[in-house]
Amino acid sequence: MKEHTLIEKVIEAFRCLPGVGPKSAQRMLLYLLERDRDGGRRLASLLNDAIENIGNCESCRNLTDSSYCTICQDQTRDSSLLCVVETPADVIAIEHSRSYNGYYFVLMGTLSPIDGRGPEELGVDLLVERCSSDVKEIILAVSSTVEGEATAHYLSELMSALPASITRIARGIPLG
């Protein structure tokens, strides 16, 4: 069996990124080796630092390099609003819209028994605990996939006894 060279191993490692095929991986590696070795060193160092030091916020489960993320530390936000999202990418998207000033809770996925993701993996107990404070509106901002709908339904039923109102974000094609 042929042993892979270091170049082949690095190209294969780049392919773990979504949307990166063999040609893109090769192009990225060759760029770093031929034109920007300092950038490659910086990238490698920061990636290693991120892998070692980024974890989940103790309050909302968003990704952070400290115990609490910057959003949870921001006391100017509206504590009566809690937006439940699937991933940290959803938090980034909503934050870029600059139309929401409440707090978040990141599920890190949707309910999927086939994939072994149940309420425990989504941190549902932490979510319920978080909602029992001064939260008046819980906004379910999960996808409209089958798993997303099942997750939204489960959460709505589970939290129906709470004093907070439960809403969903609008979906569909806007008219006008």
Solvent accessible surface area in square Angstrom, and as a share of the most:
residue,aa,sasa,rsa
1,M,240,1.07
2,K,142,0.60
3,E,139,0.62
4,H,105,0.47
5,T,76,0.44
6,L,136,0.68
7,I,86,0.44
8,E,60,0.27
9,K,107,0.45
10,V,46,0.27
11,I,31,0.15
12,E,103,0.46
13,A,63,0.49
14,F,34,0.14
15,R,101,0.37
16,C,112,0.67
17,L,85,0.42
18,P,127,0.80
19,G,86,0.82
20,V,28,0.16
21,G,27,0.26
22,P,75,0.47
23,K,149,0.63
24,S,35,0.22
25,A,0,0.00
26,Q,77,0.34
27,R,153,0.56
28,M,68,0.30
29,L,13,0.06
30,L,57,0.29
31,Y,106,0.40
32,L,31,0.16
33,L,59,0.30
34,E,118,0.53
35,R,175,0.64
36,D,50,0.26
37,R,136,0.50
38,D,105,0.55
39,G,23,0.22
40,G,16,0.15
41,R,146,0.53
42,R,168,0.61
43,L,77,0.38
44,A,62,0.48
45,S,68,0.44
46,L,89,0.44
47,L,97,0.48
48,N,94,0.48
49,D,69,0.36
50,A,35,0.27
51,I,133,0.68
52,E,122,0.55
53,N,86,0.44
54,I,81,0.41
55,G,34,0.32
56,N,76,0.39
57,C,2,0.01
58,E,102,0.46
59,S,25,0.16
60,C,1,0.01
61,R,39,0.14
62,N,18,0.09
63,L,93,0.46
64,T,17,0.10
65,D,111,0.57
66,S,58,0.38
67,S,60,0.39
68,Y,97,0.37
69,C,5,0.03
70,T,113,0.65
71,I,23,0.12
72,C,24,0.15
73,Q,104,0.46
74,D,51,0.26
75,Q,167,0.74
76,T,114,0.67
77,R,29,0.10
78,D,58,0.30
79,S,51,0.33
80,S,26,0.17
81,L,41,0.20
82,L,1,0.01
83,C,4,0.02
84,V,0,0.00
85,V,0,0.00
86,E,27,0.12
87,T,50,0.29
88,P,21,0.13
89,A,65,0.50
90,D,46,0.24
91,V,3,0.02
92,I,100,0.51
93,A,64,0.50
94,I,40,0.20
95,E,49,0.22
96,H,143,0.64
97,S,66,0.43
98,R,218,0.79
99,S,97,0.62
100,Y,33,0.13
101,N,80,0.41
102,G,0,0.00
103,Y,27,0.10
104,Y,2,0.01
105,F,0,0.00
106,V,0,0.00
107,L,0,0.00
108,M,63,0.28
109,G,12,0.12
110,T,10,0.06
111,L,25,0.13
112,S,8,0.05
113,P,122,0.77
114,I,169,0.86
115,D,94,0.49
116,G,53,0.51
117,R,72,0.26
118,G,17,0.17
119,P,44,0.28
120,E,133,0.60
121,E,89,0.40
122,L,1,0.00
123,G,4,0.04
124,V,7,0.04
125,D,111,0.57
126,L,55,0.27
127,L,0,0.00
128,V,47,0.27
129,E,119,0.53
130,R,46,0.17
131,C,2,0.01
132,S,73,0.47
133,S,78,0.50
134,D,79,0.41
135,V,12,0.07
136,K,138,0.58
137,E,50,0.22
138,I,0,0.00
139,I,26,0.13
140,L,0,0.00
141,A,9,0.07
142,V,6,0.03
143,S,43,0.28
144,S,71,0.46
145,T,72,0.42
146,V,126,0.72
147,E,75,0.34
148,G,0,0.00
149,E,63,0.28
150,A,50,0.39
151,T,0,0.00
152,A,2,0.02
153,H,121,0.54
154,Y,76,0.29
155,L,1,0.00
156,S,34,0.22
157,E,109,0.49
158,L,76,0.38
159,M,1,0.00
160,S,80,0.51
161,A,100,0.77
162,L,36,0.18
163,P,129,0.81
164,A,9,0.07
165,S,62,0.40
166,I,49,0.25
167,T,54,0.31
168,R,77,0.28
169,I,79,0.40
170,A,102,0.79
171,R,131,0.48
172,G,67,0.64
173,I,158,0.80
174,P,122,0.76
175,L,170,0.85
176,G,133,1.28
